[in-house]
Amino acid sequence: MFNLGAKQMEKMMKQMGIKTENIDATEVIIKTPDKNIVVSNPHVTKISMQGKDTFQIMGDISEKEAQEFTQADIDMIKEQTGASEEEIIKTLDETKDIAETILKLKK
């Protein structure tokens, strides 16, 4: 379609009022009611045009079941047990129960 080099394309976009910015992300999570779409090793570009921001995301995609527990639940378990967030999430995935998770992690 266009036979332009990267610098020419950048200049043309700037003239049209389009700004791009690379975002140094380590992981992108898109949460839906029933699952989480996880993009690992992402390349994220923020595109600003006419006062609106759009994000372009490329990377390795996987899906995970939506987490039933909130960050507040995890923080509360952390206060009760002193366990790491990683340990808490792993145990919650196994037990699916906050009280049982606390009991397991207190041992």
Residue, then its C-alpha position, 0 to 999 in steps of 0.5 A: m500500500f505505502n512504500l515508506g520507510a520507518k522514518q518517513m512513516e513516523k514523520m507523516m504520522k506526526q504531521m497528521g497529529i498521531k503520536t506513538e509511544n512504546i510502553d515497557a510492559t512485562e505482562v498484559i491481562i485483559k479481564t472478562p467475566d469468565k476468563n482472563i486473557v494474558v499476554s506474555n512478552p508483550h510489545v505494547t504501543k500507545i497511539s494518541m490521535q485526536g485526543k483519544d488513546t489506543f493501545q496495540i498489544m502483541g505477544d504470547i497469548s494464553e487464557k486463564e480462568a477468571q480469579e474469584f478472589t479480590q486483591a483485598d482478599i489476598d491482602m487480608i490472607k497475607e496479614q493473617t498468615g505472612a505468606s507471599e502473594e504467590e503462595i496465597i494465590k496458589t493455595l486459593d486456586e487449590t482450595k477455592d476457599i479463603a478460610e481453608t487457605i488461611l488455615k493451610l498457610k498458618k501451618 
